[in-house]
Amino acid sequence: MLIINQEPVDPSLIEDAFQRIKTTAEMLTDVSCCERDEEFFAQAEKEVIDGILLAQEAEKRHPKLDEAEVKTAMEAALRQWRENGASWELIEKHHAQIHQETTAALRMERFTQDLFADIGEPTDRELEHYYQEHQQEFFQPPAVHALHLLRFPDHAHPWHVYRELLVLRQQVMEGADFATLAREHTEKHNKEIDLDWITMERILHPFEAILFSLREKEISPIISHDNALHLVYPLEIRPAVQLGLEEKSEEIRQRLLLEKKQGVLRELAMSLRNCALIERSEDS
């Protein structure tokens, strides 16, 4: 167990941070990252240590809070618990915990207000530089509103279903209404044929690669994917767009402010770490 300036650290805090960091990494890479567990754990431990050091510093700088502010914050916290379905008995059981968390949050709010007081607004030059460095993040990929016909082939006689889809496809090319045919012939359990709007996110996905290569109201070839056969029909297409600085300036401003605030917190946490007493105990 970690002990920071004689304050024991709940191991579940590090475990929760570890799971969040690992899950985020796996979502970004779309693969399991078990071989990086040691790296993720070290990152989680550092994050928790920094958070506790900052909380301790906040308590040191703001040992007493305005009683009226605490009362107002507690009323809001209790109201939130009730809106989330908690009974008065449950609230009473956790009242001390709610009070502790509420005062800690209020203290941290006052603490960060002081820390961030001298952070200036990003300049036009900073906004332009950030936009140029992150243009790919402001690219809006194409989207398609499509209809869908799904059939499951008979593995003993797969040609039969494939031939039926060829006939349906030809009928649509000759003017038949795709929606009518799809509702009649789809094998989706709910008979749903509308895929709604799909944004292009997986270029190497076989279904999406074909879907986004079609023109509006152009029926697709037969797509074999995920043990099924598909026909798709784009009703409407929204083309890709590179959003300009003018459209994203407020978002970029908020990002830059957040980066500056995080930088202030990192620097302070680093200085606190240098003079902190961080111990490890085998006791649970």
N, C-alpha and C positions, 0 to 999 in steps of 0.2 A: 504494500500500500504506500502511496505517496503521502508525504506530510510536508506542507508548504507553510513556512513560518509558524510551525506548531499547529497548523490546521489540517486535520486528516482529509484526504480527498476520497469521495465516494467512487469506488472503482467503476460503477455503472456509468459515470460521466465519461470516462475514457472509452468504455466499451461502446456507448452510444455514438460518440464522435468517430470511433474507428469504423463502425458499420456504415455510418453516413458517408465518410470519405471513400471507403471501398466501393460502396454501391454507386456513388457518383462516377468513380473511375471506370467501373465496369459498364455503366450506361454509355459513357463517352467512347469506349473502345469496343463495346459489344462483345467482349470476351471475359472469361473469368480471370481475375487477377490474384489468385491465391499466392503466387510466388512473390507478390509484393506486400504480403501481410505485415512483415517486419517494418517496411517503410511506412505503411499506412498507420501502424500502431504508434510509431515514433512521432508521426505528424499529429495524431490524435492527442497523444500525451502532451506535446508542446502546446497545442491549442488550448487544452484544459488548464495547463499551468499558467499560461498567459492570461486566460480569463479570470482565474482565481487571484492572481497577483493584481490585476486591474481592479477587481472587486474589493480586495483588501485596501488598495490605495484609495478607492472611492470612499470607503468607510472611514479611513484615516482623515481624509480632507473634509468629509461631511458627516461627522459623528452624530450630529443632531439635525433632524429635519423638522420643518414647520408642521406642527400638529394638525393644522387645518388641511394642509396638502395631503398628509398621510390619511386623514379621515376621508377626504374626497376620493383618494385613490383606492382605499379599502372598499368604500361603497360601490365604486365602479367594478372592482374585482369580484365582490360578492354578487353583484347583479349579473355579471358575466357567468358565474357558476350557476346561478339559478336559470338563466336563459339556456344554458347547456344541459339542463335537466337535473341538476344536483338537488337533493332534498336538503331541508334545513338541518336534519340530523347529520348528513354527510358533511355539510359545510361546517357545523359546529365541531365535528371530529377533526377537521383539517384547518380549523381557524388559525391556529398558531403558525402553521406552514404557509397559509395564504398571506398572513400578515408579514411574515419574514420575506416571502418572495416579492410582495408588493413594495415594502420599504426598500428592499435591495434594488428593485427596478427604478424606483423613484430616486434613490441615491445615485445610481449610475447615470440617470438622465441629467441630474444636476452636475455631476462630475464631467460628463462629456460636453455639456453646454460650455463649461469653463474651458475645457481643452480645445474645443473647436471655435472659440470666439474669434481667434485671429486668422482663421482660414478665409481667404478672399475668394470672390467669385472667379471662375475660370475666364481667362481672356479670350478674345476672338481668335487669337493666334493659337492658343491651346486647343480650342474647339476644332479649328482647321487641322492642326497636327494630329489630333486623336482620330478625326474622321479619315484622314489619309492613311493612317496606320491600321485602321480597322474597317476598311471599306467592305471587305467580304462579309462582315457581320450585318451590314445594312443592305444586303442583296435579298430581295424578295423573290423566292423561287416561283416557278409557274404553278398554277393550280388548275384542276379539271373537275367539273361537275359531270359525273358519268352515271350511266345506267349499266346494269350488269345482268348477265344470264349465266347461271351455274348449272353444270351437269356432272354427274359422277359416272364414269365409264364402267361398263360391265367387264370385269377383268377376263372373263371367259370369252367374251365377244366384244372387245373394245371398239372395233370398227363400226358397229351399229350406231352408237351414240355419236361418234365422230361424224359419221355420214349425215345424221340428222342435223347436227350443227352446221355442216356445210350447206345443207338445203336452206336452213333458216337464214344463214348469212347471205346467201344468194338472193333470197326473198327481200331482205332489207336493202340490198344493193339495187334491187329493181323497184324499190319504192314502198315496201311494206313498213308498217310502224313497228319500230324496235320494241317500244314499251309494251305494246299489246302482245307481241310474240314472247317477250321475256316473261311476262306475268303468266302466260299459258304454259311455258315449257321449263321454267326454272325449277330446280330441285332444292332450293333453299327452303328450310323447314318453315320459315315465316312468310315465304313468297315475296320477300323484300327485294326490289330490283334497283332501288336508288342508292348509290354509294355516297351521295352528297358531294361536298367539295373535298378533294384530295390534294394535298400539297406535295410536290416532288421532294422527297427527302432521302430516298434510297435509289440512287442511280443504277446500282447493280442488281436491283430486285427485278426479276424477269417480267412480272406483271406490270410494274410501274414503268419499266423501260419501254414497253410496247404502248401502254396507255398514253404516255406523254409524247410519243412520236406521231400520234394521230391528229388529224384536223377535226374541227367541229363537225359533228354529225357524220363522221366517217367510221363505219364499223370496223372493229379490229379483226385480224386473223384469229383463228382459234388458238388460245393460249393454254398450254399445259403447265399447271402449277399446283403444288400441294395436293397431289392425288385427285385432281379434278380438272375439268375442261371449262374454259371461260370464253365468253364473248363480252366485250365492253363497247360502249357507245358514248362518246363525249357529247354532252349537250351544249356545254359552254366552256371556254378556255380563258383563263386569266394569264397573260404572258408574264415572263420574268421582268422584274423592274429593279434597277439600281436606285435606291432612295438617296436623295441629295442631302447635303448638309443642312439646308434650310428646314427640311422636314424632320430631321433627327437631332436638331441642335439642343432641344430641351432634354432629351434622353441622354445625349452626350454630356451635357452640363451636369446632370445628376450623377452620371458615372464618374466624372472627374472629381466631383465633390466627395463621393463615396471613397474613391481611391485616396484622396488627400486625408480624409478622416481615418481610414484604415492605416495609412502611413504613420499618422500621429500616434495611434494606439500601439502599433508595432514598435516604434521607437521607445515609447514609454515602457512597454512590457519588457523590452530588452534591457533597459537601464534598471528596472526593478529586479529582473532576474539576476543581474550581476551582484546585487547585494542581498538577495533572498537566501533563506535557509531552506534548502530543498533536500529532504531525507527520504529514504526508502525503508519500510519496515515489512517484515514477514507476517506481522500480525494482521488479521482480517478485521 
